[in-house]
């Protein structure tokens, strides 16, 4: 068995984060006492409004309407989500495209069936009184970046005709203090995380989403085993799980604040701050919904997005990714009658 390696950055999703380990095994989903199919849905990190639509689906009985008894398994620094799907401990997990590719390179056969984030949450955070608004603004600036995220930042620079010599890389932990203390001009982080934390402290920041400048690794991906798609019973469970989840995320779009309140109420031991969760809930709207999801349905992805990610794999030397790593058939079945599940 390989040793799991994980980070907050891997959970929220970007290239350059540590790979997930792969466990080899199998398992079957037992039937619940109520006669519903019991399935486990593995989240990519500890509980927060990051998974708010899924919480709404469970709280409002949308999974039960689909004949499912769904256990939401939290992730964390010692949880390898892809591995739990490979072993059969989970029917589906939330992952990131590069993590899936790396898992497949190590022997898994995982497939991405949906993308909850339409835009990668990766951003360069700067202070509002000295905003970095585009790649050209990075020239000569000090950018704080954790070691595992350095390849992602270098790839972004390459895409935009820059090199690491055009700016100063400042090794840093995932902490906005280096920005507020003036030690860096910008900080490589995640749009729905540290910028919200600063705002809650009353500090106005500016976020430059890297996805708006050609760097859009697929994140918050719904991931299953290829063999599960070929198994009639498991495929049916996946369709029902995705349909219930999508309906929850439709409720989230209508009322993200309800999701924030539910996250705090449902998981009191998670140490969640309501004001921060409310901020995160609103910010996520920017990266989870788009004209594409309005037209085709939540979680939709295109062939063009797949090809963009494969090009990023090549740029970063990531093996294990092919076009067959994505499968849109579940989306097509769920949204056969339109973009509402």
N, C-alpha and C positions, 0 to 999 in steps of 0.2 A: 504494500500500500504506500502511495506517495504521501508526503507530508503536505497538508493544506497550507497555502500561503494566501493571505487576503488583506485588503485594506479598505478604508472608507472610500477611497478614490475608486477602487475596483467596483464597489457596490453601486456607486452613483454613475459610474460608467465612463471610462475613457481609455483610449489607447495609452500604453506606457505603464498601466497598472499591473500589479503582480498577477500571475496566472492562477487559475483554480486547479486544484488537484482532482484526480479522477479515481473514484472507487469502482471496483468491478463487482457486480452482484446482480440480483434480480429480486423481485417482490411483487405481490399482488395486492390490490386494494380490497380490503374486506368490506362486507356490507354492514351498514350501521344498524343499530338496534331498531331504528324507526323504519327500516326497510329502504332507506335511501343509500346510495352508493357513497361510501366513505372514501374521500380522497384528500391528499395533502398538497397544499399549494405553498411552495417554498419561497419566501421573500428574500430579497438580496441583502437586507440589513435589519437592524433592530427597529422596533415599531416606531413609526412617526407618520405624519400626514403624507409623506412620500408615497404611501400606499393607501391613501384616503378613499379612493374609489372602490378598492377591494373591501375596505372596512364597511363602506356603505352597502355593498352588495350582500355582505354577511348579515349586517344589522337589520336590513330591510327585508330579509328572507328571499333575496333574489336567487341565491344558490339553491335554497330549498325548493323554490318553484321549478328548478331544473332537475329535481330529484337527487340532489347532492347534499351530503353532510361534509362540509369543507373545513378542514383544519388549516389554519394559517400559521405556518412555522416561521418564526423570526430568524433572520440571519444574524451575522455578527462576525467578529474577527476570527473566530474559530469554526465558522460554518462554511463549508464549500458547497454552495447551492447546486452547481452543475453536477457535482459528485452525488448529491442526494437524489437527483433525477436519474442518473445512470444506475445507481444501486436499486432503484425502485422504491426508495423511501418517500419520494415525492412524485406526483404525476406531472407537475409542471413547476418550473422555477423562473424567477426573474433574474436575468443575467445581463451581460453586455456582449456585443458581437465579437470583440477580440478575445474575451474570456472563453466563449464558445469555441472559437477557432483553436485556441490553445488546448482546450480540453479534447477536442477532436484529434489534434496532433498527438495527444498522449493515449489515444485509443478509444475515446468515446465516439458515439455516432449521434450527436445531438442536432436538432433542427430548430431554427427560429421560426415561429409561426405568427408573431406579431411584434410590433415595436411601440411601446407605450409612449416613449419620447419621440416626438417628431424632430426635435432639435436636440443635439447633445447639450448637456448642462455645463460643459466646460466653458469657462470664461476667464478673462483677465479683469480682475477687480482693481480699480483705482479710486482715489478720492475725488469727490465731485468738483473740488476747486482746482484739480489738476488731472482732468480726465484723459484716459487713453482711449480714443474712439475708433482707431483703425490700425492695421499692421504697421503702417508707416510711422505711427506715433511711438512704436516700441524702440525705434533706432536710438541707441545711446542711453536707453533707460535701464534701470535695475529692476529685474523681474524675479520675484520670489517664487521658487518652484521646488517641490519635493523631488527627491532623486528618482522615484518610480514614475514621476510624471514628465521627466526631462525628455524622453523620446517623443512624447506627444507634442510638447512645445516645439521641439526641433522640426517635427513633421509639419506643423502649422506654419513655421517660418519658411520651410522649403516650398510649400504650396503657394506662398505669397511672395516668392522671390527674394527671401532674406536668408541669412545664415545666423548661427549662434554667435558669430563674431560681431554681428551688428548691434548686439545688446549685451548686458551683463547678467549672467545667470547667478542668482543668489540662493544657495541652498537654504531651504527653510522647511519648517514643519508646517502642518496645516493650521496656521494660526494667524488671524488678521492683525495681531499686535505689531508684527514687523512693518505692516503698511501704515498703521496709525502712528507708529513711532518714527516714521520717516526713513526707515532703513531700506525700504524698497519703494519704487514708483508704481509697481503693479504686482498683483499676486495671482498666480494660476490656481483657480479654485472652481467651485461649482455654483452656478447661478441661483439655485434654490437652497443655498446653504449659508456660506459666510456673508454674502451681501445682505441677507436677511438679518443675520446676527448683528451686523454693524448698524442696520437701520433701527433695530430694537434698542440699541444703545444711543440712538439719536445722532449717529454719524452718517452723513449722506455720502454714498459711494456711486461709482459709475461702473456698469458691467458691459464689457465688450464680449458678446457671445462669439466664440470662435466659429460656430456653425454659420454665422452670417458672413464669414470670410473664407469659405471653402473647406473648413475642417469640421466634418459632421459625422463622427463615429456613431454607429447605431447603439442606443442605450436603452436600458429598462426593457430588455427583450423578453418575450414569453418563449420559453425554451422547453422542448420535450424530446423524448427519445424517438428516433426514426422508427424503431420497432413498434412503438406505441401507436404511431399513425397507421401502421399496417395491421394492427390488431383491432378487430371490429368493435369489441367492447371498450377498450381503452380509447380508441378514437372517438367514440360516442361520448365518453366521459369528458374528453378534452373539449369537444364542441360545446357541451353543456357548461363546462367550467368557464370557458372563454366567453360564452354568451352572457352568463350571469355577471361575470366580471365587467364586461363591456357596458352592461346596463348600469352597474354601479358607477362606472366612470362617467356615464352620461348624467347621472344625478350629481356627481361631483362638479361637472362643468356648470350646472345650474346653480349650485349652492356650495362652493368650496368651503365656506365657513362652517357649515354643518359637519363637513368631514374633519375639520380641525378640532372642533369640539368633541366629536366622537372619538378621535384618536386619543385625546387627553383623558376622556372618561373611561374608555374601554381598556386602556393600558396604564393604570395609575402608577405601576412600578417602573415605568420607562423613564420617569423623570422629565416629562415633557412640559414645556412652558407654553401656555395657551397663546400668548401674544406672538411668540416665535412661530408656533404652528399655524396661526392665522396668516402670518406673513408668507410662510412657505406655501401655504395652500393657494394664495392668490398668484404668487410668482410662477408656480408650476403651470398655470393656465397658458403662459407664453410658449412653453416648450412641449406641451402634451397635445395641443389641438391646433389645427391648421385648416386651410382650404381643402387639403387632401382628406382629412378625417371628416370634414363636413360633407364631402361628396361621396366618400366610400365607406367610412366607418372608423371608429376608434381603433387604434393599433395598426392601421393600414401602412403598408410600405410598397415601394415601387421597384421595378427592375433597375431603374437608374440609381436608386439608393443602394441597392445591392452592389452594383458595379463600382460606385464611389467607395464603398467599404472594402471591396476587394483590392482597389488601387491603394488604399491606405495600408492594407495588409502587406502589399508588396513594398511600399515605402518604408515600413517599419520592420520588415523581415519576419512577419508573423506567418507561421505555417499552419496548415490544418483548415484553412478556409477555401471553400469553392462555392460556386453559385448554388450547388445542391444543398448548401447549409441553410438555405431559406426555402420555405414552403408556404405559399399563400392559400392553399386549398381550404384550410380551416376558416380563414377570413372570408373566403368566397362563399362557404356554406353558411356561416353565421349571418352574413349580410346579403343573402340571396334575394331578399325582398326589399333591400334598401339599407341606408347607412345606420339605421337604428336596429339594435339586435333584438 
